[in-house]
Amino acid sequence: AISEGQLDASIRDSLEKSQYPFIPLENAEIKLNGALAKFHREKYYEAKILMEEALQRYDQDAHRKAITYWLLGYNALAMEDLPQTYYNWSIARETFTDITKGKGVSITRPDVLNWYQERLVEINKLMAATCIQEVYAWLDVPEHGHLDDQTQDYYRKILASISQRKNHDAHQLIDSLMHLSELSNDLDQYREVLVFCGVAKYQLGSSEEAIKIFKNAIDRLPPNSHRQAVTYWLLGITQWRVPRLREEAILKLKDGIQLFKTLRLEADRKHNPVMMKWYDDKLVFMQEYLMARIKSMLSA
């Protein structure tokens, strides 16, 4: 294995050679390969810089742009930058989706289209397993919540603070929002606010606080409701991030699955094929996720 210094020298030498004559895509490929080498050596910040520099050359290349954002998502995850992970993978997914619709890339071969569709399935599963925002979006599938203007303004400010890495401001806004909502007479809104604040605390890396908030929300949400089922799942994936709580996390994930099964049967009784399929699709993913976590515990 070559040393870190030899790797850096190799990357520099290859980049210098790509300058005369300058070939943009070759230069970008060298940077991307260098970034992957850095990633495997756990030099995540250096990998991030090289990937971002490569990305600048891919503005007109939808395929390479999507792949690079996908890799940036993995790198951000390794750096435990959860908001950036979600951002990068969201752009990768959006770009892959555009490609399947013929935007930016002309696909004439069915096997190539199938490859992109398979990547979309893969990235959807990856995001649902990793990005709490993805699961949070499940809450509004049957019906959207109802928030007053003040609460919506708080939501925007909290999300902006998280995005801008103003963590102290975000924590203060979250705590203030929960206090104001608790004092209000709108129980439905308070329940929604609790779940949102739990997700926000998770994004800030405060898993223990998020767990307390999710438990509070579960106690207040209507029993066996869609929102309670999703919140059980949110609680389980948050507990999984805390090693000493992983056995409890498995139980909460199982609770979420059981509630989803019950809700699927209810959708069947109500002759709602759209929600039946939605629950069926999510149950496949949830059971795969649960089994993977159980296997990892048994092999630890």
Buried (B, 14 or more C-beta within 10 A) or exposed (E): EEEEEEBBEBBEEBBEEBEEEEBEEBBBBBBBBBBBBBBEEEBBEBBBBBBBBBBEBBEEBBBBBBBBBBBBBBBBBBBEBBBBBBBBBBBBBEBBBBBBEEEBBEBEEEEEBEEBBEBBEEBBBBBBBBBBBBBBEBBEBBEEBEBEEEBEEBBEBBBEBBEEEBBEBBBEBBEEBBEBBEEEEBEBBBBBBBBBBBBBBBBBBBBEBBBEBBBBBBEBBEEEBBBBBBBBBBBBBBBBBBEEBBEBBBEBBBBBBEBBBEBBEBBEEEEBEEBBEBBEEBBEEBBEBBEEBBEEEEEE
